[in-house]
Amino acid sequence: MARKNVGVVTGTMPGEGNEELLTMRSPVNMVPSQPKKNKGRRSFLSACFVFRTESMNMGSQQKVSQATGTSQYSSKLQEALDKFDTGSNDSQPVSHFYCFDGNVEKFLRFTIPREGVPLLEKLHSRYGDFTAECRLGNMAGSMFLKLLSAILLDICRVPLKDLDITRVYEWRDALKEVLATGFDVRFLLGHLRHMIVEFHNPPPEQELAELEATITKKEAELLELRARKDRLAVAYSSFGVGSCFDHILI
């Protein structure tokens, strides 16, 4: 049996100009195209994307707040961090950070001043072999490890409360020079950055005073509780000793 052809009629909606095209595949099925649905879907997807982006940004800000203990960086701290991240100067010589006595020892395949060996060994134990990617020979590599040792020794003798931000920038510049030779000291740069945050966010003096007062009060209460316990222990140990008449006389 021959298949009956279905007519297709095209035209435009009256009064709508040529904006919408009609397609008719049967006399009883005339369905106009509906581009507005796609537009609505695009708007919905765009809204979802914006919401997700804002949520991710808020999450990142919360992580920063939790890591630093502050809701936002102060302008002075932010300025110091920006300068740490973007600034770079020529590195200072080894003697600017530390003066060695001239005695040397072996550290892995390098020869360095003996004062720096204990510190480098601690880093090696804690962070692994940060010298593995260095392709320099013993002489050149030892020279840069000497610079690294001088930086570490200088860091050791500076209390955090007396930290000089200019000195931190000098450590950064020297560490970047060491990093460029293949010694993976990125973890030290990260610690220097965190050091700046700690320096600008010391524990509040008022909060420390309040905690000290609370501790003093609790210690006094603890002494009173111990004295009460001792009195009860004495009373308990004497309970049942002697006659009832003896207890009348107590």
VOVEXKOL-91730 format. One record per atom (N, C-alpha, C): residue in three letters; z, y, x. Coordinates in steps of 0.1 Angstrom, whole numbers, plus 5000, padded with zeros to 4 digits. Atoms other than C-alpha are relative to their C-alpha. Layout:
N
AlaZYX;...
***
This chain:
250
Met500049885009;Met500050005000;Met500050125009;Ala500049874992;Ala499150345013;Ala501250084998;Arg498849925001;Arg502050565021;Arg499650144995;Lys500349875006;Lys502250875000;Lys500450115009;Asn499749894991;Asn502051185021;Asn501050104993;Val499149905005;Val504851435017;Val499650135005;Gly500549864996;Gly503751795016;Gly501050085007;Val499149904993;Val505252055039;Val499550144997;Val500349875004;Val505352405026;Val500950105008;Thr499249904993;Thr506452695047;Thr499850144994;Gly500049875006;Gly507253045036;Gly501250085003;Thr498849924998;Thr509753325036;Thr500750034988;Met499249975011;Met512553415014;Met499750144994;Pro500449875006;Pro511753704989;Pro501150105004;Gly499049894997;Gly513354034999;Gly500649995014;Glu499450024987;Glu514253905034;Glu499150035011;Gly501049984989;Gly511154005053;Gly499649875006;Asn500450134993;Asn510253745079;Asn501149955008;Glu498950044991;Glu513753685092;Glu500349854999;Glu499750145001;Glu514253335078;Glu498849924995;Leu501150085003;Leu511753055076;Leu500549884991;Leu499650125008;Leu511852785048;Leu499149895003;Thr500850134998;Thr510652425053;Thr500349914988;Met499950085012;Met510052215022;Met499349875002;Arg500650134999;Arg509551845025;Arg499949924987;Ser500150055014;Ser509851764988;Ser500250114990;Pro499849905010;Pro509651954956;Pro501450044997;Val498649985004;Val513351924951;Val500950035012;Asn499249984988;Asn514551984987;Asn499550125007;Met500449884993;Met514252334998;Met501350065007;Val498849964993;Val516852415025;Val499750105011;Pro500249894989;Pro516852745045;Pro500749965013;Ser499350024987;Ser517652735082;Ser501350085000;Gln498749934999;Gln521252835090;Gln500450035014;Pro499649974986;Pro521452995124;Pro501450055001;Lys498649944999;Lys524853155115;Lys501049895004;Lys499050104996;Lys526552815119;Lys500149995016;Asn500050014985;Asn525452795156;Asn500750125006;Lys499449884995;Lys526553155160;Lys501549994999;Gly498650025002;Gly529953075146;Gly500649905010;Arg499550104991;Arg530252765168;Arg500150065014;Arg499949944987;Arg529452975199;Arg501250095001;Ser498849915000;Ser532153225189;Ser501249925002;Phe498850094999;Phe534652945185;Phe500249955014;Leu500050054987;Leu533752795218;Leu500450115010;Ser499749894991;Ser533953135235;Ser501550034999;Ala498549985002;Ala537453185220;Ala500849905007;Cys499350114994;Cys538552845232;Cys500050025016;Phe500149984986;Phe537352925267;Phe500950125005;Val499249894996;Val539053265268;Val501549964999;Phe498650055001;Phe542353105255;Phe500449915011;Arg499750094989;Arg542152835281;Arg500150085013;Thr499949924988;Thr541453085309;Thr501350085001;Glu498849925000;Glu544353305298;Glu501249915002;Ser498950104999;Ser546652995296;Ser500149965015;Met500050044985;Met545652895332;Met500650115008;Asn499549894993;Asn546253245344;Asn501550024999;Met498549995003;Met549753255327;Met500749895008;Gly499350114993;Gly550552915342;Gly500150035015;Ser500049974986;Ser549553035377;Ser501150115003;Gln499049904998;Gln551753345373;Gln501449944999;Gln498750065001;Gln554653125362;Gln500449935012;Lys499750084988;Lys554352905392;Lys500450105012;Val499649904989;Val554453215415;Val501450054997;Ser498749955003;Ser557453335397;Ser501149905003;Gln499050104997;Gln559253005400;Gln500249985015;Ala500050024985;Ala558352985437;Ala500850115007;Thr499449894993;Thr559653325446;Thr501350054993;Gly498849965006;Gly562453365421;Gly500050134994;Thr500249875006;Thr561053685407;Thr498950004990;Ser501050005010;Ser559053775377;Ser498750065005;Gln501249954994;Gln556653975398;Gln500350055014;Tyr499749954987;Tyr556254095433;Tyr500250154999;Ser499849854998;Ser557554445442;Ser498850055007;Ser501249944994;Ser554954685453;Ser500150005015;Lys499850004986;Lys556454695488;Lys499749865006;Leu500350134996;Leu556354315490;Leu498649964999;Gln501450035002;Gln552854285476;Gln499250075011;Glu500749944989;Glu551654535502;Glu500249935013;Ala499850084988;Ala553254335530;Ala499249875000;Leu500850125001;Leu551654015517;Leu498550025002;Asp501449974999;Asp548254175514;Asp499650025014;Lys500349974986;Lys548454305549;Lys500149875009;Phe499950134993;Phe549553955561;Phe498749924998;Asp501150095003;Asp546653785544;Asp498750055005;Thr501349944997;Thr543854025553;Thr500050065014;Gly500049934987;Gly544954195585;Gly499849905012;Ser500250094988;Ser544154065620;Ser499850105012;Asn500149924988;Asn544554215655;Asn499949915012;Asp500050074988;Asp544254105690;Asp501449945003;Ser498750074997;Ser546953855701;Ser500750065012;Gln499249954988;Gln549753975724;Gln500149895010;Pro499950104990;Pro550153795757;Pro501349924999;Val498850095001;Val552753515762;Val501250075003;Ser498849934995;Ser555153735780;Ser500650104990;His499649915011;His555353965749;His501049934991;Phe499150085009;Phe557153685730;Phe501149935008;Tyr498950084993;Tyr559053495757;Tyr499649995015;Cys500250024986;Cys559453475795;Cys500549875004;Phe499650144996;Phe559553115808;Phe500550005014;Asp499450014987;Asp561353005839;Asp499149945010;Gly501050054991;Gly558352835854;Gly500049855001;Asn500050155000;Asn559352465850;Asn499249954988;Val500950065010;Val556952245831;Val500349864997;Glu499950145003;Glu556951915813;Glu498849964992;Lys501150065008;Lys554551685795;Lys500350004985;Phe499950015014;Phe553951715758;Phe498749944996;Leu501250075003;Leu551451455746;Leu499150005013;Arg500950004989;Arg548451505769;Arg500050145007;Phe500049874994;Phe549351865778;Phe501250025008;Thr498949964992;Thr551552035803;Thr500550144996;Ile499549875005;Ile553752315790;Ile501450035005;Pro498649974996;Pro556952505798;Pro501049924993;Arg499050105005;Arg559952285794;Arg500850064988;Glu499349945011;Glu561652535770;Glu499449984987;Gly500850025013;Gly558952475744;Gly499949864995;Val500250145003;Val558952095745;Val500949964988;Pro499250055011;Pro561952035721;Pro499450064986;Leu500549945012;Leu560452275695;Leu498749934996;Leu501350065003;Leu556952125697;Leu500249854995;Glu499750145004;Glu558451775694;Glu500550004986;Lys499550005014;Lys560251875662;Lys498950034991;Leu501149975009;Leu557052015647;Leu499149874999;His500850125000;His555251695658;His500649894991;Ser499250105008;Ser557951475641;Ser499950044985;Arg499949965014;Arg557951685609;Arg498650014994;Tyr501349985006;Tyr554251765604;Tyr498949915006;Gly501050094995;Gly552451505624;Gly499350065012;Asp500649964988;Asp550051545653;Asp499150124997;Phe500849885002;Phe548851905650;Phe499050035011;Thr500949994989;Thr546951865683;Thr498849914999;Ala501050115001;Ala544651585671;Ala498650065000;Glu501349955001;Glu541651815664;Glu499650095011;Cys500349914989;Cys541852015696;Cys499149925010;Arg501050064991;Arg538851945719;Arg500150065014;Leu499949934987;Leu540052155748;Leu500649905010;Gly499450094990;Gly540951995781;Gly501550045003;Asn498649984997;Asn544451985796;Asn500350145004;Met499649874995;Met544352315813;Met499950114989;Ala500249905011;Ala542952525784;Ala500949984989;Gly499150045011;Gly544952335758;Gly501450035003;Ser498649974996;Ser548152375777;Ser500350155000;Met499849865001;Met547552745779;Met500350054986;Phe499749965014;Phe547452785741;Phe501349944995;Leu498750065004;Leu550352545736;Leu501250085006;Lys499049914994;Lys552252775760;Lys500250124991;Leu499949895009;Leu551453065737;Leu500849964987;Leu499350055012;Leu552552855707;Leu501549995002;Ser498650014997;Ser555852775724;Ser500750135001;Ala499449864999;Ala556453145732;Ala500350054986;Ile499849955014;Ile555953225695;Ile501249934993;Leu498950075007;Leu558352955683;Leu501450045006;Leu498749964994;Leu561053055708;Leu500450144996;Asp499749875005;Asp560753415697;Asp500550004986;Ile499550015014;Ile561053315660;Ile501449955000;Cys498750065000;Cys564153115669;Cys501150105002;Arg498949904997;Arg566053415682;Arg500050124991;Val500049885009;Val565353655653;Val500649964987;Pro499450035013;Pro567753635623;Pro499150054989;Leu500949965011;Leu566053665590;Leu500450144995;Lys499649875005;Lys568153965580;Lys499550115009;Asp500549904991;Asp566854145611;Asp498549995002;Leu501450024998;Leu563254055606;Leu499250135000;Asp500849894999;Asp560754305617;Asp498649964995;Ile501350045006;Ile557554285596;Ile498950025011;Thr501049984989;Thr555554425626;Thr499949885009;Arg499950124992;Arg556754125646;Arg499449884993;Val500650115007;Val555653885619;Val498550015001;Tyr501449984998;Tyr552154035621;Tyr499549965014;Glu500450044987;Glu552153975658;Glu500049855001;Trp500050145000;Trp553153615653;Trp498849944993;Arg501250055008;Arg550353575627;Arg498850015009;Asp501249984992;Asp547753715651;Asp499949895011;Ala500050104990;Ala548853475679;Ala499849864995;Leu500250135006;Leu548953175656;Leu498649984996;Lys501450015003;Lys545453255644;Lys499249975012;Glu500750034987;Glu544253245680;Glu500249865004;Val499850144997;Val545952915685;Val499349914990;Leu500750085011;Leu544452785652;Leu498549995004;Ala501550004997;Ala540952885664;Ala499649905011;Thr500350094989;Thr541252655694;Thr500149854995;Gly500050145005;Gly541752345672;Gly501449954997;Phe498650045003;Phe545552325670;Phe500350044985;Asp499849985015;Asp546352285632;Asp501450054998;Val498749945002;Val549152535628;Val500050084987;Arg500149935013;Arg548252645593;Arg501450004993;Phe498750015006;Phe551652525581;Phe501050115005;Leu499149894995;Leu553352785604;Leu499650134994;Leu500449875007;Leu551253065589;Leu500550004986;Gly499550015013;Gly552352945555;Gly501550035000;His498549974999;His556052955566;His500250155003;Leu499949864997;Leu555553305580;Leu499950094987;Arg500249935013;Arg554253425546;Arg501249994991;His498850025008;His557153275528;His501250075006;Met498949934994;Met559453435553;Met500050154996;Ile500149865005;Ile558153775542;Ile500650014986;Val499550005013;Val558953685506;Val501549995000;Glu498550024999;Glu562553575515;Glu500650135005;Phe499549884994;Phe563053895535;Phe500150114990;His500049905011;His562154115505;His500749964988;Asn499250045012;Asn564153915480;Asn501349945004;Pro498750054997;Pro567653875494;Pro500949984988;Pro499150025012;Pro570453745471;Pro500650134996;Pro499449885004;Pro571754035450;Pro501550015004;Glu498649984995;Glu574954185464;Glu501049994989;Gln499150005011;Gln576554225430;Gln500249864995;Glu499850145005;Glu575853865420;Glu500849925010;Leu499250074990;Leu577353735453;Leu501550044998;Ala498649965002;Ala580553945446;Ala500649934987;Glu499550065013;Glu580753805410;Glu500349855002;Leu499850154997;Leu580353445423;Leu501349985008;Glu498850014992;Glu583053505449;Glu501350024991;Ala498949975009;Ala585453645422;Ala500249874991;Thr499850115008;Thr584753345400;Thr500649885007;Ile499550114992;Ile585353095428;Ile501550025003;Thr498649974997;Thr588753265436;Thr500849974987;Lys499350035013;Lys589753245399;Lys500149854998;Lys500050155002;Lys588752875397;Lys501049935009;Glu499150064990;Glu590652795428;Glu501550024996;Ala498649985005;Ala593852955413;Ala500349914989;Glu499850095012;Glu593352755381;Glu500249855005;Leu499950144994;Leu592852435402;Leu501449985006;Leu498750024995;Leu596152495420;Leu501149994989;Glu499150015011;Glu597952545387;Glu499949864993;Leu500250145006;Leu596452215373;Leu500649905009;Arg499450104991;Arg597552025404;Arg501550014999;Ala498549995001;Ala601152165401;Ala500449944987;Arg499750065013;Arg601152065364;Arg499949845001;Lys500150154999;Lys599951715373;Lys501249945008;Asp498950054992;Asp602651675399;Asp501350004992;Arg498850005009;Arg605351775373;Arg500049884991;Leu500250115009;Leu603951525349;Leu500249865007;Ala499850124992;Ala603951255376;Ala501449975002;Val498650024997;Val607551315384;Val500749964987;Ala499450035013;Ala608551305347;Ala499649864996;Tyr500450135003;Tyr606550985342;Tyr500749895008;Ser499350094991;Ser608150815372;Ser501549984996;Ser498650015004;Ser611650895358;Ser500249954986;Phe499950055014;Phe610850775323;Phe500549864999;Gly499450135001;Gly612950475313;Gly501049965010;Val498950024990;Val615350505342;Val501350044995;Gly498649975005;Gly619050495332;Gly500149984985;Ser499850035014;Ser620550475298;Ser499650124992;Cys500449895008;Cys619750695268;Cys501050115001;Phe499049894998;Phe623050885274;Phe499650085013;Asp500349934988;Asp621850965309;Asp498950114997;His501149915003;His618751125294;His500550124992;Ile499449885007;Ile620951345271;Ile500550105010;Leu499449914990;Leu622551485303;Leu498950075008;Ile501149944992;Ile619151575318;Ile499750144995;
***
